[in-house]
Every structure is written in structure tokens, then in C-alpha cells.
Amino acid sequence: MRANLYATFRLLAGVKTFDIALPQGATLRQAVEEIVCCCPVLRSHWLDEKGEIYPHVHVFVNGQEVLTLPEGFETRLQGGDTLDFFPPVAGGS
């Protein structure tokens, strides 16, 4: 499974992608935990003190935003899935 990082997440981690191996039937939440375990610098940017994923972290599974998935972060993943992680975006006027 591939996880792609964008913008400041990429800068913080120092890598563009992670290839992660998870057991069959693992959830998106487990994938997030695996990534922050491999790259601890992301933990404080992705997870609050209770280990919950911040709402400003935009996560996509195969191009679908997690907020649109019926199971959210409990969505079961397949080996060939692609995950994308985007930081919050601010714009000017």
C-alpha cells in the first residue's frame, strides 16, 4: 500500500511516499498509526493528545476523501490502495 504526503507533510517527513505493509483487513486508522510510527515527526501534526486524527488533516483513499466514506477511519483497506495526506490549506484574498 502506498501513502503519499503533500506540501508541509512532505517537508516534515522528508519523503514523498511511504510503502506500508499492513495485515489483510487493516483499517485506515491502523495505516495512520503505522505511518506515524515510521515517521514520528508527523504524530503531533496528525494526532491530538488522545490519538484522534485532527479534522484539518485531509485524508483520501483511492481519491475519495475519508469524510465521504461510510466507515470513515474504520474503512478496511486493500493491499493496492493509495492513501493521500494533505495539510490544511489557507488562502489569501
DSSP file (Angstrom, degrees, kcal/mol; ACC not computed):
  #  RESIDUE AA STRUCTURE BP1 BP2  ACC     N-H-->O    O-->H-N    N-H-->O    O-->H-N    TCO  KAPPA ALPHA  PHI   PSI    X-CA   Y-CA   Z-CA
    1    1 A M              0   0    0      0, 0.0    19,-2.6     0, 0.0     2,-0.4   0.000 360.0 360.0 360.0 140.8    0.0    0.0    0.0
    2    2 A R  E     -Ab  19  82A   0     79,-1.6    81,-2.9    17,-0.2     2,-0.5  -0.884 360.0-165.6-110.9 137.6    1.3    3.4   -0.8
    3    3 A A  E     -Ab  18  83A   0     15,-2.9    15,-2.5    -2,-0.4     2,-0.4  -0.989  10.2-158.3-121.0 123.0    0.8    6.6    1.2
    4    4 A N  E     -Ab  17  84A   0     79,-3.4    81,-2.4    -2,-0.5     2,-0.4  -0.840   2.2-155.4-104.0 136.4    1.5    9.9   -0.5
    5    5 A L  E     - b   0  85A   0     11,-3.1     2,-0.3    -2,-0.4    81,-0.2  -0.857  10.5-161.0-109.9 146.6    2.4   13.1    1.5
    6    6 A Y    >>  -     0   0    0     79,-1.5     3,-1.6    -2,-0.4     4,-0.5  -0.916  44.6 -25.8-129.3 153.4    1.8   16.6    0.2
    7    7 A A  H >> S+     0   0    0     -2,-0.3     4,-1.9     1,-0.3     3,-0.6  -0.156 128.0   3.5  52.8-127.5    3.0   20.1    1.0
    8    8 A T  H 3> S+     0   0    0      1,-0.2     4,-2.8     2,-0.2    -1,-0.3   0.802 129.8  59.7 -64.4 -28.7    4.2   20.7    4.6
    9    9 A F  H <> S+     0   0    0     -3,-1.6     4,-2.3     2,-0.2     6,-0.3   0.910 106.8  47.9 -63.7 -39.3    3.6   17.0    5.5
   10   10 A R  H <X>S+     0   0    0     -3,-0.6     4,-2.2    -4,-0.5     5,-0.6   0.912 112.4  48.8 -65.0 -43.3    6.1   16.1    2.8
   11   11 A L  H  <5S+     0   0    0     -4,-1.9    -2,-0.2     2,-0.2    -1,-0.2   0.917 112.2  48.3 -63.7 -43.6    8.6   18.7    4.1
   12   12 A L  H  <5S+     0   0    0     -4,-2.8    -2,-0.2     1,-0.2    -1,-0.2   0.925 117.6  40.3 -61.9 -45.6    8.2   17.5    7.7
   13   13 A A  H  <5S-     0   0    0     -4,-2.3    -1,-0.2     2,-0.2    -2,-0.2   0.772  97.2-136.8 -77.2 -26.7    8.7   13.8    6.8
   14   14 A G  T  <5S+     0   0    0     -4,-2.2     2,-0.3     1,-0.3    -3,-0.2   0.620  74.6  85.4  77.5  11.7   11.5   14.4    4.3
   15   15 A V      < -     0   0    0     -5,-0.6    -1,-0.3    -6,-0.3    -2,-0.2  -0.971  66.6-146.5-141.1 156.0    9.8   11.9    1.9
   16   16 A K  S    S+     0   0    0     -2,-0.3   -11,-3.1     1,-0.2     2,-0.3   0.817  81.9  17.1 -88.2 -36.0    7.1   11.9   -0.7
   17   17 A T  E     -A    4   0A   0    -13,-0.2     2,-0.4    -7,-0.1   -13,-0.2  -0.944  55.4-152.2-139.9 156.2    5.7    8.5   -0.2
   18   18 A F  E     -A    3   0A   0    -15,-2.5   -15,-2.9    -2,-0.3     2,-0.7  -0.991  10.4-151.8-121.8 135.8    5.6    5.6    2.2
   19   19 A D  E     -A    2   0A   0     -2,-0.4     2,-0.4   -17,-0.2   -17,-0.2  -0.954  27.2-173.5-101.9 117.4    5.1    2.0    1.2
   20   20 A I        -     0   0    0    -19,-2.6     2,-0.6    -2,-0.7    11,-0.0  -0.892  20.1-147.1-118.5 144.3    3.5    0.3    4.1
   21   21 A A        +     0   0    0     -2,-0.4    -2,-0.0    13,-0.0    58,-0.0  -0.938  24.8 171.9-108.9 121.9    2.7   -3.3    4.8
   22   22 A L        -     0   0    0     -2,-0.6     3,-0.1     4,-0.1     4,-0.0  -0.909  37.4 -97.0-125.5 154.0   -0.5   -3.9    6.8
   23   23 A P    >   -     0   0    0      0, 0.0     3,-1.8     0, 0.0    -1,-0.0  -0.326  56.8 -81.1 -65.8 154.0   -2.3   -7.2    7.6
   24   24 A Q  T 3  S+     0   0    0      1,-0.3    54,-0.1    52,-0.1    52,-0.0  -0.299 119.1  21.9 -53.4 133.0   -5.3   -8.1    5.4
   25   25 A G  T 3  S+     0   0    0     52,-0.8    -1,-0.3     1,-0.2    53,-0.1   0.554  85.5 155.4  84.1   7.8   -8.4   -6.2    6.6
   26   26 A A    <   -     0   0    0     -3,-1.8    51,-3.1    51,-0.2    -1,-0.2  -0.294  37.8-123.2 -65.1 154.9   -6.4   -3.4    8.3
   27   27 A T  B  >  -E   76   0B   0     49,-0.2     4,-1.9     1,-0.1    49,-0.2  -0.510  18.2-110.6 -97.1 165.5   -8.2   -0.1    8.7
   28   28 A L  H  > S+     0   0    0     47,-1.7     4,-2.4     1,-0.2    46,-0.2   0.882 120.2  57.9 -59.8 -38.8   -7.3    3.4    7.6
   29   29 A R  H  > S+     0   0    0     44,-2.5     4,-2.2     1,-0.2    -1,-0.2   0.902 105.5  49.5 -59.1 -41.3   -6.8    4.3   11.3
   30   30 A Q  H  > S+     0   0    0     43,-0.3     4,-2.2     2,-0.2    -1,-0.2   0.868 108.2  53.7 -66.0 -36.0   -4.2    1.5   11.6
   31   31 A A  H  X S+     0   0    0     -4,-1.9     4,-2.3     2,-0.2    -2,-0.2   0.918 107.6  50.3 -63.7 -42.9   -2.5    2.8    8.4
   32   32 A V  H  X S+     0   0    0     -4,-2.4     4,-2.5     1,-0.2     5,-0.2   0.929 110.4  50.1 -60.4 -45.1   -2.2    6.2   10.0
   33   33 A E  H  X S+     0   0    0     -4,-2.2     4,-1.6     1,-0.2    -1,-0.2   0.891 109.7  51.2 -61.1 -39.6   -0.7    4.7   13.2
   34   34 A E  H  X S+     0   0    0     -4,-2.2     4,-2.0     2,-0.2    -1,-0.2   0.906 110.3  49.3 -63.9 -42.3    1.8    2.7   11.1
   35   35 A I  H  X S+     0   0    0     -4,-2.3     4,-2.2     1,-0.2    -2,-0.2   0.931 111.8  46.6 -65.5 -45.6    2.9    5.9    9.3
   36   36 A V  H  < S+     0   0    0     -4,-2.5     7,-0.3     1,-0.2    -1,-0.2   0.780 110.3  55.0 -70.3 -23.4    3.3    7.9   12.4
   37   37 A C  H  < S+     0   0    0     -4,-1.6    -1,-0.2    -5,-0.2    -2,-0.2   0.899 113.1  41.6 -69.8 -40.7    5.3    5.0   13.9
   38   38 A C  H  < S+     0   0    0     -4,-2.0    -2,-0.2     1,-0.3    -1,-0.2   0.794 130.7  27.8 -73.8 -29.1    7.6    5.1   10.9
   39   39 A C    ><  -     0   0    0     -4,-2.2     3,-2.2    -5,-0.2     4,-0.4  -0.674  68.7-179.9-135.9  77.8    7.8    8.9   10.9
   40   40 A P  G >> S+     0   0    0      0, 0.0     3,-1.2     0, 0.0     4,-0.5   0.709  73.7  74.6 -57.0 -23.6    7.2   10.2   14.4
   41   41 A V  G 34 S+     0   0    0      1,-0.3     4,-0.3     2,-0.2     3,-0.2   0.778  93.0  56.2 -61.7 -24.3    7.5   13.9   13.4
   42   42 A L  G X> S+     0   0    0     -3,-2.2     4,-1.8     1,-0.2     3,-0.9   0.717  85.8  83.1 -78.2 -21.2    4.1   13.6   11.8
   43   43 A R  H X> S+     0   0    0     -3,-1.2     4,-3.3    -4,-0.4     3,-0.5   0.908  91.4  44.6 -52.2 -52.2    2.4   12.5   15.0
   44   44 A S  H 3< S+     0   0    0     -4,-0.5    -1,-0.3     1,-0.2    -2,-0.1   0.716 115.9  49.0 -70.0 -18.4    1.9   15.9   16.5
   45   45 A H  H <4 S+     0   0    0     -3,-0.9    -1,-0.2    -4,-0.3    -2,-0.2   0.701 123.4  29.8 -89.7 -22.0    0.6   17.3   13.2
   46   46 A W  H << S+     0   0    0     -4,-1.8     8,-2.8    -3,-0.5     2,-0.4   0.755 116.9  48.7-105.8 -33.4   -1.8   14.4   12.6
   47   47 A L  B  <  -F   53   0C   0     -4,-3.3     6,-0.2    -5,-0.3    -1,-0.2  -0.890  66.0-140.0-121.7 141.0   -3.0   13.2   16.0
   48   48 A D    >   -     0   0    0      4,-2.8     3,-2.0    -2,-0.4    -2,-0.1  -0.195  48.4 -82.4 -82.3-176.0   -4.2   15.0   19.1
   49   49 A E  T 3  S+     0   0    0      1,-0.3    -1,-0.1     2,-0.1    -5,-0.0   0.693 131.8  53.2 -64.7 -18.4   -3.3   14.1   22.7
   50   50 A K  T 3  S-     0   0    0      2,-0.1    -1,-0.3     0, 0.0     3,-0.1   0.432 120.5-107.7 -92.8  -0.7   -5.9   11.3   22.7
   51   51 A G  S <  S+     0   0    0     -3,-2.0     2,-0.3     1,-0.3    -2,-0.1   0.602  73.5 141.0  84.4  11.4   -4.6    9.8   19.5
   52   52 A E        -     0   0    0      1,-0.1    -4,-2.8     0, 0.0     2,-0.3  -0.650  58.8-107.7 -87.7 145.2   -7.5   11.1   17.4
   53   53 A I  B     -F   47   0C   0     -2,-0.3    -6,-0.2    -6,-0.2    -7,-0.1  -0.550  36.2-114.0 -75.0 128.7   -6.8   12.4   13.9
   54   54 A Y    >   -     0   0    0     -8,-2.8     3,-1.5    -2,-0.3    -1,-0.1  -0.323  16.7-129.5 -60.6 141.2   -7.2   16.1   13.6
   55   55 A P  T 3  S+     0   0    0      0, 0.0    -1,-0.1     0, 0.0    -2,-0.1   0.726 105.2  64.9 -65.9 -20.0  -10.1   17.2   11.4
   56   56 A H  T 3  S+     0   0    0      2,-0.1     2,-0.7    32,-0.1    -2,-0.1   0.556  79.0  94.3 -81.8  -5.3   -7.8   19.5    9.5
   57   57 A V  S <  S-     0   0    0     -3,-1.5     2,-0.6   -11,-0.2   -11,-0.0  -0.786  71.3-148.5 -86.1 116.0   -5.8   16.6    8.1
   58   58 A H  E     -C   86   0A   0     28,-2.5    28,-2.9    -2,-0.7     2,-0.4  -0.769  18.4-175.0 -91.8 118.7   -7.3   15.7    4.8
   59   59 A V  E     -C   85   0A   0     -2,-0.6     7,-3.1    26,-0.2     2,-0.4  -0.940   5.5-170.4-120.1 134.6   -7.1   12.0    4.0
   60   60 A F  E     -CD  84  65A   0     24,-2.3    24,-2.2    -2,-0.4     2,-0.5  -0.962  11.3-157.2-124.3 140.6   -8.1   10.3    0.8
   61   61 A V  E >  S-CD  83  64A   0      3,-2.8     3,-1.9    -2,-0.4    22,-0.2  -0.973  85.3 -22.4-116.0 115.2   -8.4    6.6    0.0
   62   62 A N  T 3  S-     0   0    0     20,-3.2    -1,-0.1    -2,-0.5    21,-0.1   0.874 130.9 -47.8  50.4  41.4   -8.1    5.9   -3.8
   63   63 A G  T 3  S+     0   0    0     19,-0.3     2,-0.5     1,-0.2    -1,-0.3   0.394 115.3 114.0  85.7  -2.8   -9.1    9.5   -4.4
   64   64 A Q  E <   -D   61   0A   0     -3,-1.9    -3,-2.8     2,-0.0    -1,-0.2  -0.891  69.3-121.1-104.9 127.4  -12.1    9.6   -2.1
   65   65 A E  E >   -D   60   0A   0     -2,-0.5     3,-2.2    -5,-0.2     4,-0.5  -0.403  20.0-125.2 -65.6 139.1  -12.0   11.8    1.0
   66   66 A V  G >  S+     0   0    0     -7,-3.1     3,-1.4     1,-0.3     6,-0.3   0.808 108.1  65.5 -56.3 -32.0  -12.3    9.9    4.2
   67   67 A L  G 3  S+     0   0    0     -8,-0.3    -1,-0.3     1,-0.3    -7,-0.1   0.733 101.0  50.8 -64.5 -20.6  -15.3   12.1    5.3
   68   68 A T  G <  S+     0   0    0     -3,-2.2    -1,-0.3     4,-0.0    -2,-0.2   0.515  89.1  97.5 -93.4  -6.3  -17.3   10.7    2.3
   69   69 A L  S X  S-     0   0    0     -3,-1.4     3,-1.4    -4,-0.5     6,-0.1  -0.691  75.6-134.1 -86.3 133.1  -16.6    7.0    3.2
   70   70 A P  T 3  S+     0   0    0      0, 0.0    -1,-0.1     0, 0.0    -4,-0.0   0.834 106.3  39.2 -55.1 -35.4  -19.3    5.3    5.2
   71   71 A E  T >  S-     0   0    0      1,-0.3     3,-2.4     5,-0.1     4,-0.1   0.448  90.6-165.7 -96.6  -0.5  -16.9    3.8    7.7
   72   72 A G  G X  S-     0   0    0     -3,-1.4     3,-1.6    -6,-0.3    -1,-0.3  -0.246  72.3  -5.0  54.1-131.1  -14.6    6.8    7.9
   73   73 A F  G 3  S+     0   0    0      1,-0.3   -44,-2.5   -45,-0.1    -1,-0.3   0.539 131.3  66.6 -74.0  -5.6  -11.2    6.0    9.5
   74   74 A E  G <  S+     0   0    0     -3,-2.4    -1,-0.3   -46,-0.2    -2,-0.2   0.309  72.2 132.0 -93.5   8.1  -12.5    2.4   10.2
   75   75 A T    <   -     0   0    0     -3,-1.6   -47,-1.7    -4,-0.1     2,-0.3  -0.392  61.3-122.3 -59.4 131.3  -12.6    1.8    6.4
   76   76 A R  B     -E   27   0B   0    -49,-0.2     2,-0.3    -2,-0.1   -49,-0.2  -0.610  29.0-143.5 -78.0 136.0  -10.9   -1.6    5.6
   77   77 A L        -     0   0    0    -51,-3.1   -52,-0.8    -2,-0.3     2,-0.3  -0.669   3.9-142.5-104.0 155.8   -8.1   -1.2    3.2
   78   78 A Q    >   -     0   0    0     -2,-0.3     3,-1.9   -54,-0.1   -54,-0.0  -0.788  31.8-107.0-110.1 158.0   -6.8   -3.5    0.4
   79   79 A G  T 3  S+     0   0    0     -2,-0.3   -77,-0.1     1,-0.3    -1,-0.1   0.792 116.8  48.5 -55.9 -33.6   -3.2   -4.1   -0.5
   80   80 A G  T 3  S+     0   0    0    -79,-0.1    -1,-0.3     2,-0.1   -78,-0.0   0.348  83.9 124.4 -92.0   6.8   -3.3   -2.0   -3.7
   81   81 A D    <   -     0   0    0     -3,-1.9   -79,-1.6     1,-0.0     2,-0.5  -0.262  51.1-142.8 -67.5 153.3   -5.0    1.1   -2.1
   82   82 A T  E     -b    2   0A   0    -81,-0.2   -20,-3.2   -79,-0.0     2,-0.4  -0.978  11.4-161.1-118.2 130.7   -3.4    4.5   -2.3
   83   83 A L  E     -bC   3  61A   0    -81,-2.9   -79,-3.4    -2,-0.5     2,-0.4  -0.896   2.5-164.4-110.5 139.5   -3.6    7.0    0.6
   84   84 A D  E     -bC   4  60A   0    -24,-2.2   -24,-2.3    -2,-0.4     2,-0.5  -0.990   1.2-162.8-126.5 134.6   -3.1   10.7    0.2
   85   85 A F  E     -bC   5  59A   0    -81,-2.4   -79,-1.5    -2,-0.4   -26,-0.2  -0.967   9.6-179.0-122.7 118.7   -2.5   13.1    3.1
   86   86 A F  E     - C   0  58A   0    -28,-2.9   -28,-2.5    -2,-0.5   -79,-0.1  -0.936  20.1-134.4-117.4 137.0   -2.9   16.8    2.7
   87   87 A P        -     0   0    0      0, 0.0   -30,-0.1     0, 0.0   -41,-0.0  -0.312  46.6 -73.7 -76.7 170.9   -2.4   19.5    5.3
   88   88 A P        -     0   0    0      0, 0.0     2,-0.5     0, 0.0   -31,-0.1  -0.354  50.2-139.3 -62.7 147.9   -4.9   22.3    5.8
   89   89 A V        -     0   0    0     -3,-0.1     2,-0.4   -33,-0.0    -3,-0.0  -0.938  16.4-169.1-115.7 131.1   -4.8   24.9    3.1
   90   90 A A        -     0   0    0     -2,-0.5     2,-0.3     0, 0.0     0, 0.0  -0.918   6.4-167.8-117.2 145.1   -5.0   28.6    3.7
   91   91 A G        -     0   0    0     -2,-0.4     2,-0.2     2,-0.0    -2,-0.0  -0.839  13.1-128.6-128.0 166.8   -5.5   31.2    1.0
   92   92 A G              0   0    0     -2,-0.3    -1,-0.0     1,-0.1     0, 0.0  -0.497 360.0 360.0-104.5 177.6   -5.4   34.9    0.8
   93   93 A S              0   0    0     -2,-0.2    -1,-0.1     0, 0.0    -2,-0.0   0.414 360.0 360.0-108.5 360.0   -7.8   37.4   -0.6
